[in-house]
Amino acid sequence: MRMALVLLSLLEGVIFAVTAFVVLKKRSVFPDTRVGFHTAQATQSEAAWTCANNTAGKVCLAGACALLALAAVLLWTDLEKPVALLLFFAVSVLAVLAALLLPIRLLRKKQRSSSTVGKQDDTAYHPKNS
């Protein structure tokens, strides 16, 4: 059982590493969005495309490191089966959710901050005539 979890962690870590490499180094050049992190927000502009792919790539790389470290922990320690299973699923779920949700969250935050920059209060520049 322990060796199966080690192999699954290694496999998932390699998948995350390959995904990180693809979205960081081999993604399509905007406006061609065939290869990369795809969301409606990410494909709106070149800046959004670059930001989403860079974020997703870095998060996938962190996930790969976490999963490979988990494989080492599972290999070199004698954890009980329930603890090992819980640890494997927790790291896996966190890595997947982070890779999917963090780039979207960052894009939305950047879009909100850029939209509020243009909507600043004009009263400082155009005071009302009294």
N, C-alpha and C positions, 0 to 999 in steps of 0.2 A: 504494500500500500504506500509506504513512504517513498519507494523508488518511482512509483507511478506519479506521485505528486511532484517529485523532483523533475521528472521528464516533462510533465505538463507545464511546470513553471518555466523550464528552459525553453520549451516550444513557444509558449506565450511571450516570453521575453524576446525571443528571436523575431517573432511576428511584429512586436512593438518596435524593435530596432529597425527592421526593414521598412516599416511604415514611417518611422521618423526620418530615415534616409530619403525616402521617396518624397515626402512633403517638404523636406528642407532643401534637398539638392536636385531632385528630378521632376519637380512639379512643372506643369505647363506654364508657359509665359502668358500673362494676361493679354488679350481677352480670351485666349484659348484656355478653357477651364476643364479640359478633359481629365487631367491628372492633378489631384490635390484635394484639399479640404473643401467640400461642397456644402454651402448653405446659401440661402437667398441673400443674406447680408455679405457673405464673403465674395460673391460674384458681382457685386454692384460697382466696384471700382478696383483699380490696380492696387491702391493703398490697402483696401480692405482684404483683397486677395492675398497680398504679401503678409499682412498682419495675421490673418487667420491661419495661413500655412506655417508661418514661423512659430506661432504659439502652439499649434497642434503638433508640430515636429518636436519642439522642446518638451512638451508634455509627454509625448510618446517616448522620447528618449529617457525621461525620468521614470516612466512606467517600466521601460525595459530594464533599467538599472534596478528598480525595486523588485521586479520579478526574478532577475538573475541573482540578486542578493538573497531573495527568499529561497531559491533553489539551493544556494549554498547553506543557508540555515537549516533547511530540511535535510540536507545531506549529512551535515556534520553534527547535528544535535539529535537527541533521542526524544523528540516530542511525542506525546500521546496522539493517537489517531484523531480524536475529536478536535484537539487543539491545532494540529497540523491542517486538518480540513478547513477549520474556521479561518485560520491564517491565510491559507491559499485563496479561499473565496473572497475574503475581505480585501486582500491586495488586488486580486483580479478585478473585482467590481469597482474598487476605487480607481484603478488605472483606466479602465474603460470609461467610466463616467467622467473622469477628469479630461480624458482625450476628446470626448464628445462635447462636454459642456463648457469647459474653460475658454476655448477660442470664441464660442458664440457669446459668452458673457462679456469677454473683453471687447469684442466688436460692438456690442450694444452699448457698453459703457463709453467707448470712444465716440460712437455716433451721437449719443446724448450730449456729451461734453462739447462736441464740435457744433451741434445745433444750437446750444445755448450761448455759444460765443457770439454768434451773429444776432442774437435776440437780446442783447444787453439793453438796459434802460437808457434811452436817448435823452433823458432830461438833463444829464450832465453836459451834453453837447449842445442841446437846443433848449435853453431855459424858456419858460413861458413868459410872455410879455405881461407885465402886471399894470 
